[in-house]
Amino acid sequence: MSALSSVVGTLVGFMTGAYILPMSLPQIVVDIMNVLPFTPAAMLVRGFMAEPALEVIGLPGGHFA
């Protein structure tokens, strides 16, 4: 069961945008991702966690969330 949960967890992570920024994907993939309920949550968490680091290097945190 551990292998199955690893595969499913990885696929869900990619489909919610947890591993890859949605803005780097084709628009059709982003449209599909926006249907999933986990995608907005992943974007909110990424924005909250990455904002301090992005401000240090001079990029606006909210732009990449």
C-alpha positions as YAML, in Angstrom:
chain: A
units: angstrom
residues:
- id: 1
  name: MET
  ca: [0.00, 0.00, 0.00]
- id: 2
  name: SER
  ca: [2.93, 2.33, 0.58]
- id: 3
  name: ALA
  ca: [3.96, 2.24, -3.08]
- id: 4
  name: LEU
  ca: [0.43, 3.06, -4.21]
- id: 5
  name: SER
  ca: [0.14, 5.98, -1.81]
- id: 6
  name: SER
  ca: [3.51, 7.29, -3.00]
- id: 7
  name: VAL
  ca: [2.42, 7.21, -6.63]
- id: 8
  name: VAL
  ca: [-0.97, 8.77, -5.91]
- id: 9
  name: GLY
  ca: [0.58, 11.44, -3.67]
- id: 10
  name: THR
  ca: [3.11, 12.36, -6.33]
- id: 11
  name: LEU
  ca: [0.46, 12.60, -9.05]
- id: 12
  name: VAL
  ca: [-1.77, 14.75, -6.84]
- id: 13
  name: GLY
  ca: [1.22, 16.96, -6.02]
- id: 14
  name: PHE
  ca: [1.95, 17.56, -9.69]
- id: 15
  name: MET
  ca: [-1.71, 18.11, -10.59]
- id: 16
  name: THR
  ca: [-2.24, 20.65, -7.81]
- id: 17
  name: GLY
  ca: [0.82, 22.68, -8.71]
- id: 18
  name: ALA
  ca: [2.71, 21.82, -5.54]
- id: 19
  name: TYR
  ca: [5.88, 20.89, -7.43]
- id: 20
  name: ILE
  ca: [5.62, 23.00, -10.58]
- id: 21
  name: LEU
  ca: [4.33, 26.55, -10.89]
- id: 22
  name: PRO
  ca: [1.14, 26.57, -12.96]
- id: 23
  name: MET
  ca: [2.35, 29.57, -14.94]
- id: 24
  name: SER
  ca: [5.11, 27.39, -16.44]
- id: 25
  name: LEU
  ca: [2.60, 24.91, -17.90]
- id: 26
  name: PRO
  ca: [0.41, 25.11, -21.02]
- id: 27
  name: GLN
  ca: [-2.93, 26.86, -20.56]
- id: 28
  name: ILE
  ca: [-4.99, 23.69, -21.06]
- id: 29
  name: VAL
  ca: [-3.14, 21.99, -18.19]
- id: 30
  name: VAL
  ca: [-3.70, 25.04, -15.98]
- id: 31
  name: ASP
  ca: [-7.41, 24.96, -16.83]
- id: 32
  name: ILE
  ca: [-7.61, 21.31, -15.78]
- id: 33
  name: MET
  ca: [-5.66, 22.06, -12.59]
- id: 34
  name: ASN
  ca: [-8.06, 24.87, -11.69]
- id: 35
  name: VAL
  ca: [-10.93, 22.38, -11.58]
- id: 36
  name: LEU
  ca: [-9.24, 20.46, -8.75]
- id: 37
  name: PRO
  ca: [-10.02, 21.76, -5.26]
- id: 38
  name: PHE
  ca: [-6.45, 21.37, -4.03]
- id: 39
  name: THR
  ca: [-4.85, 23.76, -6.52]
- id: 40
  name: PRO
  ca: [-5.97, 27.04, -4.86]
- id: 41
  name: ALA
  ca: [-4.85, 25.67, -1.49]
- id: 42
  name: ALA
  ca: [-1.42, 24.79, -2.88]
- id: 43
  name: MET
  ca: [-1.10, 28.29, -4.37]
- id: 44
  name: LEU
  ca: [-2.01, 29.92, -1.06]
- id: 45
  name: VAL
  ca: [0.49, 27.83, 0.87]
- id: 46
  name: ARG
  ca: [3.21, 28.45, -1.73]
- id: 47
  name: GLY
  ca: [2.60, 32.20, -1.58]
- id: 48
  name: PHE
  ca: [2.73, 32.23, 2.21]
- id: 49
  name: MET
  ca: [5.87, 30.10, 2.42]
- id: 50
  name: ALA
  ca: [7.79, 31.59, -0.50]
- id: 51
  name: GLU
  ca: [7.02, 35.29, -0.02]
- id: 52
  name: PRO
  ca: [9.89, 36.04, 2.43]
- id: 53
  name: ALA
  ca: [12.44, 34.27, 0.23]
- id: 54
  name: LEU
  ca: [11.22, 36.02, -2.92]
- id: 55
  name: GLU
  ca: [11.38, 39.43, -1.22]
- id: 56
  name: VAL
  ca: [15.01, 38.77, -0.26]
- id: 57
  name: ILE
  ca: [15.96, 38.32, -3.92]
- id: 58
  name: GLY
  ca: [13.83, 41.27, -5.00]
- id: 59
  name: LEU
  ca: [10.82, 39.53, -6.55]
- id: 60
  name: PRO
  ca: [7.23, 40.21, -5.52]
- id: 61
  name: GLY
  ca: [5.90, 37.21, -3.58]
- id: 62
  name: GLY
  ca: [2.29, 37.54, -4.63]
- id: 63
  name: HIS
  ca: [3.19, 37.45, -8.33]
- id: 64
  name: PHE
  ca: [4.40, 33.86, -8.18]
- id: 65
  name: ALA
  ca: [1.75, 32.47, -5.83]
...
